[in-house]
Amino acid sequence: MPECQNCGSFVSRDYVRVFAPENVENARVCPHCEDMIREGAAVRDARSRRVSSL
C-alpha cells in the first residue's frame, strides 16, 4: 500500500501517480502534511499556513 514518506499516512495509488515523480512508489507529502509542501524534487516547510477545505 502506498504511504506518505513524511507522515506515514495511507495515500491512494492514483494520488502517487499524480503527485509523485515517475518510478516512485510513495508520495513525498500528502494532504495531511499541512506543514510541508513539494517544491521541485524536494520537500520543504510551508512558508504560510495552508487552509484545509475539509
C-alpha distance matrix in Angstrom:
0.0 3.8 6.4 10.2 12.2 15.1 14.3 10.8 10.2 7.3 7.9 7.9 7.9 11.6 11.9 10.7 13.1 15.8 15.8 14.5 17.0 16.9 15.0 12.7 9.0 8.6 11.2 14.3 15.1 14.2 16.8 16.8 18.2 21.7 23.4 21.6 21.7 20.9 24.2 24.3 22.2 22.2 21.2 24.2 25.5 26.5 30.3 30.6 28.9 26.6 27.3 24.5 25.4 23.8
3.8 0.0 3.8 7.1 9.2 12.2 12.0 9.1 8.7 6.2 5.7 6.4 6.4 9.8 9.1 7.4 10.4 12.8 12.2 10.9 13.6 14.0 12.6 9.8 6.3 5.1 7.4 10.6 11.6 11.0 13.9 14.4 15.3 18.8 20.4 18.3 18.1 17.2 20.4 20.5 18.5 18.5 17.6 20.7 22.2 23.1 26.8 27.3 25.9 23.6 24.6 22.1 23.2 22.1
6.4 3.8 0.0 3.8 6.3 8.8 8.3 5.4 5.4 4.5 5.2 7.9 9.1 11.8 9.9 8.6 12.2 13.8 12.3 11.2 14.2 15.5 14.5 11.1 8.3 5.3 6.4 8.6 9.0 8.6 11.6 11.4 12.1 15.7 17.1 15.3 15.7 15.4 18.8 19.5 17.6 16.9 15.3 18.0 19.1 20.2 24.0 24.5 22.9 20.9 22.1 19.9 21.5 20.3
10.2 7.1 3.8 0.0 3.8 5.4 5.7 4.7 5.3 6.4 6.5 9.9 11.2 13.0 10.2 9.0 12.8 13.5 11.0 10.2 13.3 15.5 15.1 11.4 9.7 5.9 4.9 5.7 5.5 5.9 9.4 9.0 8.8 12.5 13.5 11.6 12.2 12.1 15.6 16.8 15.1 13.9 11.9 14.3 15.4 16.5 20.3 20.9 19.6 17.8 19.4 17.7 19.7 19.0
12.2 9.2 6.3 3.8 0.0 3.8 6.0 5.8 8.2 9.9 10.1 13.2 13.8 15.8 13.0 11.0 14.5 15.4 12.5 10.7 13.0 15.3 14.6 10.7 9.9 6.4 6.0 4.9 6.3 8.6 12.2 11.6 10.2 13.8 13.8 11.4 12.3 11.9 14.8 15.8 13.5 11.9 10.3 12.9 14.4 16.3 20.0 21.3 20.4 19.3 21.4 20.2 22.6 22.2
15.1 12.2 8.8 5.4 3.8 0.0 3.8 6.1 8.3 11.1 11.6 15.1 16.4 17.9 14.6 13.4 16.9 17.1 13.8 12.8 15.2 18.0 17.8 14.0 13.5 9.8 8.3 6.1 5.5 7.9 10.9 9.6 7.4 10.9 10.4 8.5 10.3 11.0 14.1 15.9 14.2 11.7 9.0 10.7 11.4 13.4 17.1 18.2 17.3 16.6 18.9 18.0 20.9 20.6
14.3 12.0 8.3 5.7 6.0 3.8 0.0 3.8 5.7 9.2 10.8 14.5 16.5 18.2 15.1 14.5 18.3 18.5 15.6 15.1 18.0 20.6 20.2 16.4 15.0 11.3 10.1 9.1 7.5 8.1 10.3 7.9 6.9 10.5 10.8 10.2 12.5 13.8 17.2 19.2 17.8 15.4 12.5 13.6 13.4 15.0 18.6 19.1 17.4 16.6 18.3 16.9 19.7 18.8
10.8 9.1 5.4 4.7 5.8 6.1 3.8 0.0 3.8 6.6 8.9 12.5 14.3 16.6 14.1 13.3 17.1 18.0 15.7 14.8 17.7 19.7 18.8 15.1 12.9 9.5 9.5 9.7 9.1 9.1 11.7 9.8 9.9 13.6 14.4 13.4 15.2 15.9 19.3 20.8 19.0 17.2 14.8 16.6 16.9 18.4 22.1 22.5 20.8 19.6 20.9 19.0 21.3 20.0
10.2 8.7 5.4 5.3 8.2 8.3 5.7 3.8 0.0 3.8 6.5 10.1 12.7 14.6 12.2 12.3 16.0 16.7 14.8 14.8 18.2 20.1 19.6 16.0 13.6 10.3 9.7 10.8 9.2 7.7 9.4 7.6 9.2 12.6 14.4 13.8 15.2 16.1 19.8 21.5 20.2 18.7 16.1 17.8 17.8 18.5 22.3 22.1 19.9 18.2 18.9 16.5 18.4 16.8
7.3 6.2 4.5 6.4 9.9 11.1 9.2 6.6 3.8 0.0 3.8 6.8 9.6 11.8 10.1 10.4 13.9 15.0 13.9 14.0 17.4 18.8 18.1 15.0 12.0 9.3 9.4 11.8 10.7 8.7 10.5 9.8 11.9 15.1 17.3 16.3 17.0 17.4 21.0 22.2 20.9 20.0 17.9 20.1 20.6 21.0 24.8 24.5 22.4 20.1 20.6 17.8 19.0 17.2
7.9 5.7 5.2 6.5 10.1 11.6 10.8 8.9 6.5 3.8 0.0 3.8 6.6 8.2 6.2 7.1 10.4 11.2 10.5 11.0 14.6 15.9 15.9 13.0 10.4 8.0 7.4 10.4 9.5 7.2 9.1 9.9 11.8 14.8 17.2 15.6 15.4 15.3 18.9 19.8 18.8 18.4 16.7 19.2 20.0 20.1 23.7 23.6 21.7 19.0 19.5 16.8 17.7 16.5
7.9 6.4 7.9 9.9 13.2 15.1 14.5 12.5 10.1 6.8 3.8 0.0 3.8 5.2 5.1 6.5 8.7 10.1 10.7 11.4 14.7 15.3 15.3 13.1 10.5 9.3 9.3 12.9 12.4 10.2 11.6 13.1 15.2 17.9 20.4 18.7 17.9 17.3 20.7 21.1 20.2 20.5 19.2 22.0 23.0 22.9 26.4 26.2 24.4 21.4 21.6 18.7 18.9 17.8
7.9 6.4 9.1 11.2 13.8 16.4 16.5 14.3 12.7 9.6 6.6 3.8 0.0 3.8 5.4 5.1 6.1 8.7 10.0 10.0 12.6 12.4 12.2 10.7 8.2 8.5 9.2 13.0 13.6 12.2 14.2 16.0 17.5 20.3 22.5 20.2 19.0 17.7 20.6 20.3 19.1 20.1 19.5 22.7 24.3 24.4 27.9 28.0 26.7 23.7 24.3 21.7 21.8 21.1
11.6 9.8 11.8 13.0 15.8 17.9 18.2 16.6 14.6 11.8 8.2 5.2 3.8 0.0 3.8 5.4 4.9 6.2 8.5 9.8 12.5 12.5 13.4 12.3 10.8 10.8 10.4 13.9 14.0 12.3 13.6 16.1 17.7 19.9 22.3 20.1 18.4 17.0 19.7 19.4 18.9 20.2 19.6 22.6 24.2 23.7 27.0 26.9 25.6 22.4 22.8 20.2 19.9 19.7
11.9 9.1 9.9 10.2 13.0 14.6 15.1 14.1 12.2 10.1 6.2 5.1 5.4 3.8 0.0 3.8 5.5 5.3 5.9 7.8 11.2 12.3 13.5 11.6 10.4 9.2 7.6 10.8 10.4 8.6 10.0 12.7 14.0 16.2 18.5 16.3 14.6 13.5 16.6 16.8 16.4 17.2 16.3 19.0 20.4 19.9 23.3 23.2 21.9 18.8 19.4 17.1 17.3 17.3
10.7 7.4 8.6 9.0 11.0 13.4 14.5 13.3 12.3 10.4 7.1 6.5 5.1 5.4 3.8 0.0 3.8 5.5 5.3 5.0 8.2 9.2 9.9 7.8 6.8 6.1 5.3 8.8 9.8 9.2 11.9 14.1 14.6 17.3 19.0 16.2 14.6 12.8 15.6 15.2 14.1 15.1 14.8 18.0 20.0 20.2 23.6 24.1 23.2 20.5 21.7 19.7 20.4 20.5
13.1 10.4 12.2 12.8 14.5 16.9 18.3 17.1 16.0 13.9 10.4 8.7 6.1 4.9 5.5 3.8 0.0 3.8 6.0 6.0 7.8 7.6 9.1 8.5 8.4 9.1 8.7 11.8 13.0 12.6 14.7 17.4 17.9 20.3 22.0 19.1 16.9 14.5 16.7 15.7 14.9 16.8 17.1 20.4 22.6 22.5 25.7 26.3 25.7 22.7 23.9 21.9 22.2 22.5
15.8 12.8 13.8 13.5 15.4 17.1 18.5 18.0 16.7 15.0 11.2 10.1 8.7 6.2 5.3 5.5 3.8 0.0 3.8 6.1 8.2 9.3 11.7 10.9 11.4 11.2 9.4 11.8 12.3 11.6 13.1 16.3 16.7 18.4 20.2 17.4 14.8 12.6 14.6 13.9 14.1 15.8 15.9 18.8 20.9 20.3 23.2 23.6 23.1 20.0 21.1 19.5 19.6 20.5
15.8 12.2 12.3 11.0 12.5 13.8 15.6 15.7 14.8 13.9 10.5 10.7 10.0 8.5 5.9 5.3 6.0 3.8 0.0 3.8 6.8 9.3 11.7 9.9 10.8 9.6 6.8 8.4 8.8 8.9 10.9 13.9 13.7 15.4 16.8 13.8 11.2 8.9 11.2 11.0 11.0 12.3 12.1 15.0 17.2 16.8 19.8 20.5 20.2 17.4 19.0 17.7 18.6 19.6
14.5 10.9 11.2 10.2 10.7 12.8 15.1 14.8 14.8 14.0 11.0 11.4 10.0 9.8 7.8 5.0 6.0 6.1 3.8 0.0 3.8 6.5 8.4 6.3 7.8 7.1 5.3 6.8 8.9 10.1 13.0 15.4 14.7 17.0 17.8 14.5 12.2 9.4 11.4 10.5 9.2 10.8 11.3 14.8 17.4 17.9 21.1 22.3 22.1 19.8 21.8 20.6 21.8 22.6
17.0 13.6 14.2 13.3 13.0 15.2 18.0 17.7 18.2 17.4 14.6 14.7 12.6 12.5 11.2 8.2 7.8 8.2 6.8 3.8 0.0 3.8 6.5 5.8 8.9 9.4 8.5 9.2 11.9 13.7 16.6 19.0 17.8 20.1 20.4 16.8 14.3 10.8 11.7 9.6 7.9 10.6 12.3 15.9 19.0 19.8 22.6 24.3 24.7 22.6 24.8 23.9 25.2 26.1
16.9 14.0 15.5 15.5 15.3 18.0 20.6 19.7 20.1 18.8 15.9 15.3 12.4 12.5 12.3 9.2 7.6 9.3 9.3 6.5 3.8 0.0 3.8 5.5 8.5 10.5 10.8 12.2 15.1 16.5 19.4 21.8 21.0 23.5 24.0 20.4 18.0 14.6 15.4 13.0 11.2 14.1 16.0 19.6 22.8 23.6 26.4 28.0 28.3 26.1 28.1 26.9 27.9 28.6
15.0 12.6 14.5 15.1 14.6 17.8 20.2 18.8 19.6 18.1 15.9 15.3 12.2 13.4 13.5 9.9 9.1 11.7 11.7 8.4 6.5 3.8 0.0 3.8 6.5 9.4 11.0 12.7 15.9 17.4 20.7 22.6 21.9 24.8 25.2 21.7 19.8 16.7 17.8 15.6 13.1 15.5 17.2 21.0 24.2 25.4 28.5 30.1 30.2 28.1 30.1 28.7 29.8 30.2
12.7 9.8 11.1 11.4 10.7 14.0 16.4 15.1 16.0 15.0 13.0 13.1 10.7 12.3 11.6 7.8 8.5 10.9 9.9 6.3 5.8 5.5 3.8 0.0 3.8 5.8 7.5 9.1 12.4 14.1 17.6 19.2 18.4 21.4 21.8 18.4 16.9 14.2 15.8 14.3 11.6 13.2 14.4 18.1 21.1 22.4 25.7 27.3 27.2 25.2 27.2 25.9 27.2 27.4
9.0 6.3 8.3 9.7 9.9 13.5 15.0 12.9 13.6 12.0 10.4 10.5 8.2 10.8 10.4 6.8 8.4 11.4 10.8 7.8 8.9 8.5 6.5 3.8 0.0 3.8 7.0 9.6 12.3 13.3 16.8 17.9 17.8 21.1 21.9 18.9 17.9 15.8 18.1 17.2 14.6 15.6 16.0 19.6 22.1 23.3 26.9 28.1 27.5 25.3 27.0 25.2 26.4 26.1
8.6 5.1 5.3 5.9 6.4 9.8 11.3 9.5 10.3 9.3 8.0 9.3 8.5 10.8 9.2 6.1 9.1 11.2 9.6 7.1 9.4 10.5 9.4 5.8 3.8 0.0 3.8 6.5 8.8 9.9 13.5 14.3 14.0 17.5 18.3 15.5 14.9 13.3 16.1 15.9 13.6 13.8 13.4 16.8 18.9 20.1 23.8 24.8 24.0 22.0 23.8 22.0 23.5 23.2
11.2 7.4 6.4 4.9 6.0 8.3 10.1 9.5 9.7 9.4 7.4 9.3 9.2 10.4 7.6 5.3 8.7 9.4 6.8 5.3 8.5 10.8 11.0 7.5 7.0 3.8 0.0 3.8 5.5 6.7 10.3 11.6 11.1 14.2 15.2 12.3 11.3 9.9 13.0 13.3 11.7 11.5 10.6 13.8 15.8 16.7 20.3 21.2 20.5 18.4 20.3 18.7 20.4 20.4
14.3 10.6 8.6 5.7 4.9 6.1 9.1 9.7 10.8 11.8 10.4 12.9 13.0 13.9 10.8 8.8 11.8 11.8 8.4 6.8 9.2 12.2 12.7 9.1 9.6 6.5 3.8 0.0 3.8 7.0 10.6 11.5 9.7 12.7 12.7 9.5 8.8 7.4 10.4 11.2 9.4 8.3 7.0 10.3 12.5 13.9 17.4 18.8 18.5 17.0 19.5 18.5 20.8 21.1
15.1 11.6 9.0 5.5 6.3 5.5 7.5 9.1 9.2 10.7 9.5 12.4 13.6 14.0 10.4 9.8 13.0 12.3 8.8 8.9 11.9 15.1 15.9 12.4 12.3 8.8 5.5 3.8 0.0 3.8 7.1 7.9 6.1 9.0 9.7 6.9 6.7 7.0 10.6 12.5 11.7 10.1 7.5 9.7 10.8 11.5 15.3 16.1 15.3 13.6 15.8 14.8 17.3 17.6
14.2 11.0 8.6 5.9 8.6 7.9 8.1 9.1 7.7 8.7 7.2 10.2 12.2 12.3 8.6 9.2 12.6 11.6 8.9 10.1 13.7 16.5 17.4 14.1 13.3 9.9 6.7 7.0 3.8 0.0 3.8 5.3 5.5 8.2 10.3 8.6 8.5 9.4 13.1 15.1 14.8 13.5 10.9 12.7 13.1 12.9 16.5 16.5 14.9 12.6 14.0 12.3 14.3 14.2
16.8 13.9 11.6 9.4 12.2 10.9 10.3 11.7 9.4 10.5 9.1 11.6 14.2 13.6 10.0 11.9 14.7 13.1 10.9 13.0 16.6 19.4 20.7 17.6 16.8 13.5 10.3 10.6 7.1 3.8 0.0 3.8 5.5 6.6 9.8 9.3 9.2 11.0 14.6 17.0 17.4 16.1 13.2 14.1 13.7 12.6 15.9 15.0 12.8 10.0 10.6 8.5 10.5 10.5
16.8 14.4 11.4 9.0 11.6 9.6 7.9 9.8 7.6 9.8 9.9 13.1 16.0 16.1 12.7 14.1 17.4 16.3 13.9 15.4 19.0 21.8 22.6 19.2 17.9 14.3 11.6 11.5 7.9 5.3 3.8 0.0 3.8 5.7 8.8 9.2 10.7 13.0 16.6 19.3 19.3 17.4 14.1 14.6 13.5 12.9 16.3 15.3 12.8 10.7 11.3 9.2 11.8 11.0
18.2 15.3 12.1 8.8 10.2 7.4 6.9 9.9 9.2 11.9 11.8 15.2 17.5 17.7 14.0 14.6 17.9 16.7 13.7 14.7 17.8 21.0 21.9 18.4 17.8 14.0 11.1 9.7 6.1 5.5 5.5 3.8 0.0 3.8 5.5 5.6 7.7 10.4 13.9 16.8 16.7 14.3 10.8 10.9 9.8 9.7 13.3 13.0 11.0 9.7 11.6 10.7 13.9 13.9
21.7 18.8 15.7 12.5 13.8 10.9 10.5 13.6 12.6 15.1 14.8 17.9 20.3 19.9 16.2 17.3 20.3 18.4 15.4 17.0 20.1 23.5 24.8 21.4 21.1 17.5 14.2 12.7 9.0 8.2 6.6 5.7 3.8 0.0 3.8 5.7 7.7 11.2 14.1 17.5 18.2 15.7 12.1 11.2 9.1 7.7 10.8 9.7 7.4 6.2 8.3 8.3 11.9 12.5
23.4 20.4 17.1 13.5 13.8 10.4 10.8 14.4 14.4 17.3 17.2 20.4 22.5 22.3 18.5 19.0 22.0 20.2 16.8 17.8 20.4 24.0 25.2 21.8 21.9 18.3 15.2 12.7 9.7 10.3 9.8 8.8 5.5 3.8 0.0 3.8 7.1 10.7 13.0 16.6 17.1 14.1 10.4 8.5 5.8 5.3 8.4 8.3 7.1 7.7 10.7 11.7 15.3 16.2
21.6 18.3 15.3 11.6 11.4 8.5 10.2 13.4 13.8 16.3 15.6 18.7 20.2 20.1 16.3 16.2 19.1 17.4 13.8 14.5 16.8 20.4 21.7 18.4 18.9 15.5 12.3 9.5 6.9 8.6 9.3 9.2 5.6 5.7 3.8 0.0 3.8 7.1 9.6 12.9 13.3 10.4 6.7 5.6 4.5 5.0 8.8 9.9 9.6 9.4 12.7 13.3 16.6 17.7
21.7 18.1 15.7 12.2 12.3 10.3 12.5 15.2 15.2 17.0 15.4 17.9 19.0 18.4 14.6 14.6 16.9 14.8 11.2 12.2 14.3 18.0 19.8 16.9 17.9 14.9 11.3 8.8 6.7 8.5 9.2 10.7 7.7 7.7 7.1 3.8 0.0 3.8 6.4 9.8 10.9 8.7 5.7 5.6 6.3 5.7 9.1 10.3 10.7 9.6 12.9 13.6 16.3 17.9
20.9 17.2 15.4 12.1 11.9 11.0 13.8 15.9 16.1 17.4 15.3 17.3 17.7 17.0 13.5 12.8 14.5 12.6 8.9 9.4 10.8 14.6 16.7 14.2 15.8 13.3 9.9 7.4 7.0 9.4 11.0 13.0 10.4 11.2 10.7 7.1 3.8 0.0 3.8 6.4 7.4 6.0 4.5 6.5 8.9 9.0 11.8 13.5 14.3 13.0 16.0 16.4 18.7 20.4
24.2 20.4 18.8 15.6 14.8 14.1 17.2 19.3 19.8 21.0 18.9 20.7 20.6 19.7 16.6 15.6 16.7 14.6 11.2 11.4 11.7 15.4 17.8 15.8 18.1 16.1 13.0 10.4 10.6 13.1 14.6 16.6 13.9 14.1 13.0 9.6 6.4 3.8 0.0 3.8 6.1 5.3 5.7 6.8 9.7 9.9 11.7 14.1 15.8 14.9 18.2 19.1 21.3 23.4
24.3 20.5 19.5 16.8 15.8 15.9 19.2 20.8 21.5 22.2 19.8 21.1 20.3 19.4 16.8 15.2 15.7 13.9 11.0 10.5 9.6 13.0 15.6 14.3 17.2 15.9 13.3 11.2 12.5 15.1 17.0 19.3 16.8 17.5 16.6 12.9 9.8 6.4 3.8 0.0 3.8 5.5 7.8 9.9 13.2 13.6 15.4 17.8 19.5 18.4 21.5 22.1 24.1 26.1
22.2 18.5 17.6 15.1 13.5 14.2 17.8 19.0 20.2 20.9 18.8 20.2 19.1 18.9 16.4 14.1 14.9 14.1 11.0 9.2 7.9 11.2 13.1 11.6 14.6 13.6 11.7 9.4 11.7 14.8 17.4 19.3 16.7 18.2 17.1 13.3 10.9 7.4 6.1 3.8 0.0 3.8 7.1 10.1 13.8 15.1 17.3 19.9 21.3 20.3 23.4 23.7 25.7 27.3
22.2 18.5 16.9 13.9 11.9 11.7 15.4 17.2 18.7 20.0 18.4 20.5 20.1 20.2 17.2 15.1 16.8 15.8 12.3 10.8 10.6 14.1 15.5 13.2 15.6 13.8 11.5 8.3 10.1 13.5 16.1 17.4 14.3 15.7 14.1 10.4 8.7 6.0 5.3 5.5 3.8 0.0 3.8 6.6 10.4 12.2 14.6 17.4 18.7 18.2 21.6 22.1 24.6 26.0
21.2 17.6 15.3 11.9 10.3 9.0 12.5 14.8 16.1 17.9 16.7 19.2 19.5 19.6 16.3 14.8 17.1 15.9 12.1 11.3 12.3 16.0 17.2 14.4 16.0 13.4 10.6 7.0 7.5 10.9 13.2 14.1 10.8 12.1 10.4 6.7 5.7 4.5 5.7 7.8 7.1 3.8 0.0 3.8 7.1 9.1 12.0 14.5 15.5 15.1 18.4 18.9 21.7 23.0
24.2 20.7 18.0 14.3 12.9 10.7 13.6 16.6 17.8 20.1 19.2 22.0 22.7 22.6 19.0 18.0 20.4 18.8 15.0 14.8 15.9 19.6 21.0 18.1 19.6 16.8 13.8 10.3 9.7 12.7 14.1 14.6 10.9 11.2 8.5 5.6 5.6 6.5 6.8 9.9 10.1 6.6 3.8 0.0 3.8 6.3 8.8 11.6 13.1 13.5 17.1 18.3 21.4 22.9
25.5 22.2 19.1 15.4 14.4 11.4 13.4 16.9 17.8 20.6 20.0 23.0 24.3 24.2 20.4 20.0 22.6 20.9 17.2 17.4 19.0 22.8 24.2 21.1 22.1 18.9 15.8 12.5 10.8 13.1 13.7 13.5 9.8 9.1 5.8 4.5 6.3 8.9 9.7 13.2 13.8 10.4 7.1 3.8 0.0 3.8 6.3 8.8 10.0 11.3 14.9 16.5 19.9 21.3
26.5 23.1 20.2 16.5 16.3 13.4 15.0 18.4 18.5 21.0 20.1 22.9 24.4 23.7 19.9 20.2 22.5 20.3 16.8 17.9 19.8 23.6 25.4 22.4 23.3 20.1 16.7 13.9 11.5 12.9 12.6 12.9 9.7 7.7 5.3 5.0 5.7 9.0 9.9 13.6 15.1 12.2 9.1 6.3 3.8 0.0 3.8 5.5 6.9 7.9 11.7 13.7 17.0 18.9
30.3 26.8 24.0 20.3 20.0 17.1 18.6 22.1 22.3 24.8 23.7 26.4 27.9 27.0 23.3 23.6 25.7 23.2 19.8 21.1 22.6 26.4 28.5 25.7 26.9 23.8 20.3 17.4 15.3 16.5 15.9 16.3 13.3 10.8 8.4 8.8 9.1 11.8 11.7 15.4 17.3 14.6 12.0 8.8 6.3 3.8 0.0 3.8 7.0 9.1 12.7 15.5 18.6 20.9
30.6 27.3 24.5 20.9 21.3 18.2 19.1 22.5 22.1 24.5 23.6 26.2 28.0 26.9 23.2 24.1 26.3 23.6 20.5 22.3 24.3 28.0 30.1 27.3 28.1 24.8 21.2 18.8 16.1 16.5 15.0 15.3 13.0 9.7 8.3 9.9 10.3 13.5 14.1 17.8 19.9 17.4 14.5 11.6 8.8 5.5 3.8 0.0 3.8 6.4 9.5 12.7 15.8 18.2
28.9 25.9 22.9 19.6 20.4 17.3 17.4 20.8 19.9 22.4 21.7 24.4 26.7 25.6 21.9 23.2 25.7 23.1 20.2 22.1 24.7 28.3 30.2 27.2 27.5 24.0 20.5 18.5 15.3 14.9 12.8 12.8 11.0 7.4 7.1 9.6 10.7 14.3 15.8 19.5 21.3 18.7 15.5 13.1 10.0 6.9 7.0 3.8 0.0 3.8 6.5 9.6 12.9 14.9
26.6 23.6 20.9 17.8 19.3 16.6 16.6 19.6 18.2 20.1 19.0 21.4 23.7 22.4 18.8 20.5 22.7 20.0 17.4 19.8 22.6 26.1 28.1 25.2 25.3 22.0 18.4 17.0 13.6 12.6 10.0 10.7 9.7 6.2 7.7 9.4 9.6 13.0 14.9 18.4 20.3 18.2 15.1 13.5 11.3 7.9 9.1 6.4 3.8 0.0 3.8 6.4 9.6 11.9
27.3 24.6 22.1 19.4 21.4 18.9 18.3 20.9 18.9 20.6 19.5 21.6 24.3 22.8 19.4 21.7 23.9 21.1 19.0 21.8 24.8 28.1 30.1 27.2 27.0 23.8 20.3 19.5 15.8 14.0 10.6 11.3 11.6 8.3 10.7 12.7 12.9 16.0 18.2 21.5 23.4 21.6 18.4 17.1 14.9 11.7 12.7 9.5 6.5 3.8 0.0 3.8 6.5 9.0
24.5 22.1 19.9 17.7 20.2 18.0 16.9 19.0 16.5 17.8 16.8 18.7 21.7 20.2 17.1 19.7 21.9 19.5 17.7 20.6 23.9 26.9 28.7 25.9 25.2 22.0 18.7 18.5 14.8 12.3 8.5 9.2 10.7 8.3 11.7 13.3 13.6 16.4 19.1 22.1 23.7 22.1 18.9 18.3 16.5 13.7 15.5 12.7 9.6 6.4 3.8 0.0 3.8 5.5
25.4 23.2 21.5 19.7 22.6 20.9 19.7 21.3 18.4 19.0 17.7 18.9 21.8 19.9 17.3 20.4 22.2 19.6 18.6 21.8 25.2 27.9 29.8 27.2 26.4 23.5 20.4 20.8 17.3 14.3 10.5 11.8 13.9 11.9 15.3 16.6 16.3 18.7 21.3 24.1 25.7 24.6 21.7 21.4 19.9 17.0 18.6 15.8 12.9 9.6 6.5 3.8 0.0 3.8
23.8 22.1 20.3 19.0 22.2 20.6 18.8 20.0 16.8 17.2 16.5 17.8 21.1 19.7 17.3 20.5 22.5 20.5 19.6 22.6 26.1 28.6 30.2 27.4 26.1 23.2 20.4 21.1 17.6 14.2 10.5 11.0 13.9 12.5 16.2 17.7 17.9 20.4 23.4 26.1 27.3 26.0 23.0 22.9 21.3 18.9 20.9 18.2 14.9 11.9 9.0 5.5 3.8 0.0
